[in-house]
Amino acid sequence: MKTKITNFLIPLLGGSATSAFAADGAMQNGGGPLVWFFIGFGALVIMMQVIPACIILYSMIKALLSPSDVAIQVSATTTGTK
């Protein structure tokens, strides 16, 4: 049974590896304008996410490093009878 599986898988895996080399010279001219538009749009989306992230990070660091406005009162009295 193992021999049949091995004899089936070796040509199957070997045959699928040749499709990786099918498009060897597809992008030698640098791509068309739609490729560059897609790359630019992706960069624009990433930049639009970085700006709010920087603002939130600045706000969090500012809140962590600023002194507290509210004074906390601690009471050590006990109420109760024995």
Contact map, one row per residue, 1 for C-alpha under 8 A:
1111100000000000000000000000000000000000000000000000000000000000000000000000000000
1111110000000000000000000000000000000000000000000000000000000000000000000000000000
1111111000000000000000000000000000000000000000000000000000000000000000000000000000
1111111100000000000000000000000000000000000000000000000000000000000000000000000000
1111111110000000000000000000000000000000000000000000000000000000000000000000000000
0111111111000000000000000000000000000000000000000000000000000000000000000000000000
0011111111100000000000000000000000000000000000000000000000000000000000000000000000
0001111111110000000000000000000000000000000000000000000000000000000000000000000000
0000111111111000000000000000000000000000000000000000000000000000000000000000000000
0000011111111100000000000000000000000000000000000000000000000000000000000000000000
0000001111111110000000000000000000000000000000000000000000000000000000000000000000
0000000111111111000000000000000000000000000000000000000000000000000000000000000000
0000000011111111100000000000000000000000000000000000000000000000000000000000000000
0000000001111111110000000000000000000000000000000000000000000000000000000000000000
0000000000111111111000000000000000000000000000000000000000000000000000000000000000
0000000000011111111100000000000000000000000000000000000000000000000000000000000000
0000000000001111111110000000000000000000000000000000000000000000000000000000000000
0000000000000111111111000000000000000000000000000000000000000000000000000000000000
0000000000000011111111000000000000000000000000000000000000000000000000000000000000
0000000000000001111111100000000000000000000000000000000000000000000000000000000000
0000000000000000111111110000000000000000000000000000000000000000000000000000000000
0000000000000000011111110000000000000000000000000000000000000000000000000000000000
0000000000000000000111111100000000000000000000000000000000000000000000000000000000
0000000000000000000011111100000000000000000000000000000000000000000000000000000000
0000000000000000000000111111000000000000000000000000000000000000000000000000000000
0000000000000000000000111111000000000000000000000000000000000000000000000000000000
0000000000000000000000001111111000000000000000000000000000000000000000000000000000
0000000000000000000000001111111000000000000000000000000000000000000000000000000000
0000000000000000000000000011111000000000000000000000000000000000000000000000000000
0000000000000000000000000011111100000000000000000000000000000000000000000000000000
0000000000000000000000000011111111110000000000000000000000000000000000000000000000
0000000000000000000000000000011111110000000000000000000000000000000000000000000000
0000000000000000000000000000001111111000000000000000000000000000000000000000000000
0000000000000000000000000000001111111100000000000000000000000000000000000000000000
0000000000000000000000000000001111111110000000000000000000000000000000000000000000
0000000000000000000000000000001111111111000000000000000000000000000000000000000000
0000000000000000000000000000000011111111100000000000000000000000000000000000000000
0000000000000000000000000000000001111111110000000000000000000000000000000000000000
0000000000000000000000000000000000111111111000000000000000000000000000000000000000
0000000000000000000000000000000000011111111100000000000000000000000000000000000000
0000000000000000000000000000000000001111111110000000000000000000000000000000000000
0000000000000000000000000000000000000111111111000000000000000000000000000000000000
0000000000000000000000000000000000000011111111100000000000000000000000000000000000
0000000000000000000000000000000000000001111111110000000000000000000000000000000000
0000000000000000000000000000000000000000111111111000000000000000000000000000000000
0000000000000000000000000000000000000000011111111100000000000000000000000000000000
0000000000000000000000000000000000000000001111111110000000000000000000000000000000
0000000000000000000000000000000000000000000111111111000000000000000000000000000000
0000000000000000000000000000000000000000000011111111100000000000000000000000000000
0000000000000000000000000000000000000000000001111111110000000000000000000000000000
0000000000000000000000000000000000000000000000111111111000000000000000000000000000
0000000000000000000000000000000000000000000000011111111100000000000000000000000000
0000000000000000000000000000000000000000000000001111111110000000000000000000000000
0000000000000000000000000000000000000000000000000111111111000000000000000000000000
0000000000000000000000000000000000000000000000000011111111100000000000000000000000
0000000000000000000000000000000000000000000000000001111111110000000000000000000000
0000000000000000000000000000000000000000000000000000111111111000000000000000000000
0000000000000000000000000000000000000000000000000000011111111100000000000000000000
0000000000000000000000000000000000000000000000000000001111111110000000000000000000
0000000000000000000000000000000000000000000000000000000111111111000000000000000000
0000000000000000000000000000000000000000000000000000000011111111100000000000000000
0000000000000000000000000000000000000000000000000000000001111111110000000000000000
0000000000000000000000000000000000000000000000000000000000111111110000000000000000
0000000000000000000000000000000000000000000000000000000000011111110000000000000000
0000000000000000000000000000000000000000000000000000000000001111111000000000000000
0000000000000000000000000000000000000000000000000000000000000111111100000000000000
0000000000000000000000000000000000000000000000000000000000000000111110000000000000
0000000000000000000000000000000000000000000000000000000000000000011111100000000000
0000000000000000000000000000000000000000000000000000000000000000001111100000000000
0000000000000000000000000000000000000000000000000000000000000000000111110000000000
0000000000000000000000000000000000000000000000000000000000000000000111111000000000
0000000000000000000000000000000000000000000000000000000000000000000001111100000000
0000000000000000000000000000000000000000000000000000000000000000000000111110000000
0000000000000000000000000000000000000000000000000000000000000000000000011111000000
0000000000000000000000000000000000000000000000000000000000000000000000001111100000
0000000000000000000000000000000000000000000000000000000000000000000000000111110000
0000000000000000000000000000000000000000000000000000000000000000000000000011111000
0000000000000000000000000000000000000000000000000000000000000000000000000001111100
0000000000000000000000000000000000000000000000000000000000000000000000000000111110
0000000000000000000000000000000000000000000000000000000000000000000000000000011111
0000000000000000000000000000000000000000000000000000000000000000000000000000001111
0000000000000000000000000000000000000000000000000000000000000000000000000000000111
